[in-house]
Amino acid sequence: HDCELVHRDLKPSNVIVTRGGVRIIDFGIARSVDVTSDFTTTGVVMGSLGWTSPEQLDAQDPIPAMDVFAWGCLIAYAATGKHPFGGGDAASRCWRILHAEPELDGMPPLLGELVRAALDRNTERRPTAQELLLGLVGANGPVVPARAAAPAAPVGPPRDGGRGGPRKS
């Protein structure tokens, strides 16, 4: 996203784990938020149905928030073994993406909070990829951006290092 590139097709088969870490692959329909092309034209739904954001289903111009929504679906799937908007056919899942709340039962609380923020239908309230990363690594401050509707709890290790008392020098 720092390069103004939106992947638009994040899904389990486009994520691999290597010795060097997790990698996103298949940038076949990726698009710059500034440049248009005939292949990835605006006004056409691009991506894998069932893993797309509400604004993708509405054929809106690509924005990084689309990938953040798909990230939320991916992480929920990885953490629970099920898609946050249910199984079944792609059309039913797309309807639930547009109209239903995600099912995030069984997710660890902090991760569930980040995923819930990423799955917000309002793109203005969705965290950026950087904000998600900071929340995942335990940076001090709110888990989700201040622009989000719900108040967030601070994240990070306890200031006492988890020892339950003051530090000794």
C-alpha positions in Angstrom: 0.0 0.0 0.0 2.9 2.3 0.5 3.6 1.9 -3.2 -0.1 2.9 -4.0 -0.8 -0.7 -5.1 -4.0 -2.6 -4.2 -3.9 -6.4 -4.5 -7.7 -6.9 -4.8 -7.5 -10.7 -4.6 -6.3 -11.7 -1.1 -7.5 -15.2 -0.3 -6.0 -18.3 1.2 -4.6 -19.6 -2.0 -2.7 -16.3 -2.6 -0.8 -16.5 0.7 2.1 -18.8 1.2 4.4 -19.5 4.1 8.1 -19.6 3.3 11.3 -19.9 5.4 11.5 -16.1 5.0 7.9 -15.6 6.3 4.5 -15.1 5.0 4.2 -13.9 1.3 1.4 -12.7 -0.8 1.4 -14.0 -4.3 -0.5 -13.6 -7.6 -0.6 -9.9 -8.3 -2.5 -10.5 -11.6 -5.3 -8.1 -10.9 -3.4 -5.7 -8.6 -3.9 -2.1 -9.6 -2.3 1.2 -8.7 -4.7 3.5 -7.1 -3.5 6.2 -9.5 -3.2 4.4 -12.8 -5.9 2.7 -14.8 -5.6 0.0 -17.4 -7.9 -1.8 -19.8 -7.5 -5.1 -18.0 -8.4 -4.0 -14.5 -11.0 -1.4 -15.3 -13.1 0.4 -12.8 -16.8 -0.5 -12.7 -16.1 -4.2 -12.9 -15.9 -6.5 -9.9 -12.4 -7.9 -9.7 -11.3 -10.5 -7.2 -12.5 -13.8 -5.9 -16.2 -13.6 -4.9 -16.6 -14.4 -1.3 -13.2 -12.8 -0.4 -13.9 -9.3 -1.6 -14.8 -6.2 0.3 -18.3 -4.5 0.1 -16.9 -1.7 -2.0 -15.4 -4.3 -4.5 -18.8 -5.9 -4.8 -20.1 -2.4 -5.6 -17.4 -2.1 -8.3 -15.8 1.0 -6.7 -12.3 2.3 -7.5 -9.5 0.3 -5.8 -8.4 1.6 -2.4 -6.1 0.0 0.2 -9.1 -0.6 2.5 -10.2 -3.3 0.1 -7.2 -5.4 1.0 -7.6 -4.6 4.7 -11.1 -6.1 4.5 -9.8 -9.2 2.8 -7.0 -9.5 5.4 -9.7 -9.6 8.1 -11.4 -12.4 6.3 -8.1 -14.3 5.9 -7.1 -13.9 9.5 -10.5 -15.0 10.8 -10.3 -18.0 8.5 -6.8 -18.9 9.7 -7.8 -18.5 13.4 -11.1 -20.3 13.3 -11.0 -22.6 10.3 -14.1 -20.9 8.8 -14.9 -17.8 6.8 -16.3 -15.0 8.9 -19.2 -14.6 6.6 -20.0 -18.3 6.4 -19.7 -21.1 4.0 -21.7 -22.1 1.1 -21.8 -20.6 -2.4 -20.0 -17.4 -3.3 -23.3 -15.5 -4.0 -24.6 -16.3 -0.4 -21.3 -15.2 1.1 -21.3 -12.0 -0.9 -24.8 -11.2 0.4 -23.6 -11.7 4.0 -20.5 -9.5 3.3 -22.9 -6.8 2.3 -25.6 -7.3 4.9 -24.6 -9.5 7.9 -22.2 -9.2 10.8 -19.1 -11.4 10.7 -18.9 -14.5 12.9 -15.7 -14.2 14.9 -16.4 -16.6 17.8 -13.3 -18.5 18.9 -10.8 -15.7 18.0 -8.3 -14.5 20.7 -9.7 -11.1 22.0 -6.9 -8.8 20.7 -6.9 -10.5 17.3 -10.7 -10.5 17.2 -10.7 -6.8 17.8 -8.3 -6.1 15.0 -10.2 -8.4 12.6 -13.6 -6.8 13.6 -12.1 -3.3 12.8 -10.7 -4.6 9.4 -14.2 -6.0 8.5 -16.0 -2.7 9.2 -18.2 -1.9 6.1 -17.3 1.8 6.4 -13.9 2.2 4.8 -13.2 5.4 6.8 -13.4 3.4 10.0 -11.2 0.5 8.8 -7.6 0.6 10.1 -4.7 0.9 7.6 -2.3 -1.9 7.1 0.2 0.0 9.2 -2.2 0.4 12.1 -3.0 -3.3 11.9 0.7 -4.2 12.0 1.3 -1.9 15.0 -1.7 -3.6 16.8 -0.3 -7.0 16.0 3.2 -6.3 17.3 1.9 -4.7 20.5 2.8 -1.1 19.9 1.5 1.2 22.6 -1.7 3.1 21.7 -5.1 2.1 20.4 -5.5 -1.2 18.6 -7.8 0.4 16.0 -7.6 3.9 14.6 -9.1 6.8 16.5 -11.5 7.3 13.6 -13.1 3.9 14.3 -16.5 4.0 16.0 -15.8 1.7 18.9 -13.3 2.7 21.6 -10.2 0.5 21.7 -8.1 -0.7 24.6 -4.3 -0.2 24.6 -2.2 -3.1 23.5 1.3 -4.3 24.3 3.0 -6.1 27.2 2.3 -4.9 30.7 4.5 -2.1 31.8 5.8 -4.3 34.7 7.0 -6.9 32.2 4.2 -9.3 33.3 5.8 -9.8 36.7 3.0 -8.3 38.7 5.0 -5.7 40.4 7.5 -2.8 40.1 10.8 -3.5 38.3 14.0 -3.9 40.3 17.2 -2.5 38.9 
